[in-house]
Amino acid sequence: MAARLVPVAFPSGDDLTAAYRRLSAAYQQALCYAEDVKRLYQQLQRAIYQSLLGLANALEAKDAYTRGHSERVGAASRSVAVALGLPPHEAGIVGQAGLLHDIGKIGVPEAVLRKRGELDDTEWALMRKHPLIGAQIVSPFEFFAAGALTIRHHHERLDGSGYPDGLAGEAIPVGARIVAVADVYDALTSDRPYRAALPRDAALEYLARQAGRTLDGRVVAVFVELAGARPSADLHVGARPALAARYPATPR
């Protein structure tokens, strides 16, 4: 028995055109929604970052000795990250983490922050908590996860002598290794309650001596190269020299 052919109705050309137009319109609308969501997310990120920056500024406003320190460390960290070839987004995160690296000091007593003499063991224990406190402050924000790690580990040292976790070598996130160099340089060339600023060249020599020991050698080389290409005023140089014997191995 021969099979019966069932006629199939195909849409007309006009129907296909209309369906395509509806599909195209829906797709364009979905793109618009996606752009709106992306824009709102970016606005939220900026608002959160500005709030964190406000905290950092409030901290520096209490202490004339460190005013401007975070801004300089952030700018230098981003420049070094770019020179090292990090992608723009990663370099931006490193710069932002440098700007916020000391935000955890908001949880350290002011008497400890501004003490003119050496810190005792109890005071050092309090001071060494600031990277952890800083990381805890920013950790709820998933978009800044890499920045939180940089803040947590910016006082780690290549030989494992740093804090809070005693990481060594490549175990230290690259962002933290970058911020560490910028932080040490700016701390050395800034007047602090416990010592006067060092001259620019003396601070750069200190970095060179620590390269490959406590500080990442490649980061130091890039930082020194960039420093040599800029006027001294751009590198923030304190006016008063200090004795080489007062070089602090671990700036506060």
Summary of the structure (lengths in Angstrom):
residues: 252
radius of gyration: 26.4
end to end distance: 95.5
largest distance: 109.4
contacts: 744
relative contact order: 0.10
helix: 64%
strand: 2%
